[in-house]
Structures are given as C-alpha cells and as structure tokens.
C-alpha cells in the first residue's frame, strides 16, 4: 500500500487530503477525511475504524441488535485500504480518495464488509473455471434541490426552459442537451477517475437519466465503479447547483430508479460460456430464480424501495425470465452470441451494488453447480402471464432472508443475520413515524 501511495503522490503532488471511504451495509459512503501527511503516517502505524460502521441503519443510527455495538464495545478494527482504488477527487481541489474495508486483527477480512462478501462469492467461480464479466446501469433523477409548496422534491428545470412538464422524453436527445453542462462535468469526473461510463440515456420521467458502465472481468471492480459513479454523479450535480437522487421511487406518479446488472461468464480460453452453452445459460437463470425471493431484501433494502415493485412498472413482481423482454426479472438481451449475457432487473438504484452483485452471482453459481432448469421463458407481458410471487413488502423480504437456506452459504450466515437485523431495525424506526398524510386524513376527521 505504501508503494502505491508514494507513486500516487508523485503523480498528484498537490494532494492535501484523502477521503478514506468504507461502503456500509446500505451502500452509503462512510469514513474519514485525513490530511495527506496523516494518511501517510497512518499507513505506517496501521489505520483503524470502529466496527459499528457495519452496524447502522441508513440514517447512521446504531443498531443494538447488530452485535457490533455493546457486545464488542464498538471496538476498532484494522482498516484495509485498497491501493488500486486511489484516485484524485476532481470536485475538490487537492482531494483524493481510496476505498477500504475493515479486517480482522490477523489480517483476514471482516465478515461484515460488503466488498469482502462480494469478493468471496466471486472467488467461487474459480472452481468452475469461469470468470464473471459484469456491468451495472444506474438510473437517477436530477432535482433542483428545493421543495414545492407541499414539501415534495422538484425536478431540475432544463437549461433555457420554463417550468418542467409531466411529459417524458424517453430516449430523447433534447433532455440530454438541456443538461449538457451536468453531463459534460460528469464525463470529466469519470475520465479523471477511470470510471468507464459509456453514455447517458434520457429515461421515462422528466429529469430522469441512466448512466451505463462498461463491462469488466472483475466483479469487485464493477461494483466499485458503480459505487464511485454514484458519488461522482452527486458531486457533478452539486457543482451545477442541482441534486441527484437514487431513491427508488421519489415521485408517486412517475417512473422509478433501477439498478440493472449485466453478467456473462468467460471460460479459461476467454470464450463466453453463455454463447457456447445454452444449458449453462439456462442453469444460471434457474439459480437466479431459486435465490431471488431470499435476496429481495438486498435488492430492495428500505421503505421506499418497495414502492417501485409494481405491475406495469418495468420492475419485476415475480422471478420471470425471457429473451429480449423488459417485463421480466431476468432478461437475455438480443445481440450477437459473443455478447450473450443476463440482465438482472430486480434491484433499485438505492441498493448496495456490492450486495446486489454478490446475490446475483450467488444465484448464477448455485444454478450452474446444481444444474437447475428455469421455468419456461415469457414471450409476452409477464405482468399478465404470471401472478406476483416475490416478497413485495419490507416485512416479507425480511422474513424471506430470515428463513433463507441458499444465500447464507454464499454470503455467510453471520452476515445475513447482521444485514437482516439492521434492515429490521430501520423498518421498526420507520413504523414509529407519524406521516403528514395521517395528519391530513385523520387529525380533524375521525
């Protein structure tokens, strides 16, 4: 690590501070900002961070049931910095960043680190002689950062335009032109951080966009790039006086934000297994169907997540699959055989990309290992042909993970328990809130 740091300082001698970033269970960036000399000294003496970083809900509140707070005395653990993740931060003069995770005192990974969980699942493919090639797609809204008279978020006004209308311009180029300053800034941020953003798409709702990342033959790198892309998008929006949100369903009457995962598998000769072996493709899909219900809490982690999972929404309600069909949960896109892949369409943009990809790879590996066959593919409207069967509420998703018998083998039983109790604690806190709608509907009427 010190060699990588010295090389980085030679390339970027003006670096003054380093953001040490630890992705938490909710996929939120936690950590600390160190001055460069302190970061250098810390590498010599060993960095440490409280293990409770993995025992919080989305708001940063400690979860007592996590077992990481009172039982361990909120103990510090070694902070393992990934030297390959060192990068300059273009939106802050003299800034840099590095990804990290906590480890055990003996140098091994800590069971609660999402990056370590993904790394462990990906390693299982070595025994099959396969390498997962992954790419993630993120949808988000650009907001103007203010609220309307009802306290609701407002879509960013387009450059040179008047009030935002409810008319979408899906796949339109005009919305891209209207936010060209933001997109240009984002392109420069991605280029400076080696984030392979391939392009932008105007999505179904006003102010909604999608950014596609290129495929990489390293699942951890793919998830890192998605995690850091979210950070870059938020920074680019702030620089333009805007706000970017990855909330799954920020508007009740508009499209939702998804996180789509594309996966193919390379064999030892570098050939795409899904192109050469139709049975392998089917086994992978069968495994994803078998594990999807257990994994719903990873794909839909919070109260708002489940508002996205509705019929006729392009978000799935059952573990369906099909060729070139966007009404299903698992889509096999059209294209030349060498590019054959699976597109997993279940997760929301609010989910932790490390855990989403870990769950997807776990399903694929399980299907290949067990030789599972999928249900028949859906050629028409999956919402009409198949009844909803996934856990489509927070309570049901929590219960599905509590009774899971496949995912714990891949993610670790201790991790699954930790993740579940932290999500359950957030659910309980949310249930205690009295919403403005309750006052509007009931305060003076009942």
QUISUL-V863361 format. One record per run of one state. SS is the DSSP state (H for helix, E for strand, C for the rest). FROM is the first residue (numbers start at 1). TO is the last residue. Records with the same first field share a line. If there is no record, write none. Layout:
# QUISUL-V863361
SS->FROM-TO + FROM-TO
This chain:
# QUISUL-V863361
C->1-1 + 12-16 + 24-28 + 46-47 + 55-55 + 57-61 + 63-63 + 67-75 + 82-82 + 86-86 + 90-94 + 104-108 + 110-113 + 129-130 + 148-152 + 156-173 + 179-179 + 193-196 + 203-207 + 214-215 + 217-218 + 240-242 + 246-257 + 267-271 + 277-277 + 293-295 + 300-304 + 308-320 + 324-329 + 333-336 + 340-341 + 345-347 + 349-352 + 371-381 + 386-393 + 403-406 + 412-412 + 432-435 + 443-446
H->2-11 + 36-45 + 51-54 + 64-66 + 83-85 + 114-128 + 174-178 + 180-192 + 219-239 + 273-276 + 278-292 + 296-299 + 305-307 + 337-339 + 353-370 + 382-385 + 394-402 + 407-411 + 413-431 + 436-442
E->17-23 + 29-35 + 48-50 + 56-56 + 62-62 + 76-81 + 87-89 + 95-103 + 109-109 + 131-147 + 153-155 + 197-202 + 208-213 + 216-216 + 243-245 + 258-266 + 272-272 + 321-323 + 330-332 + 342-344 + 348-348
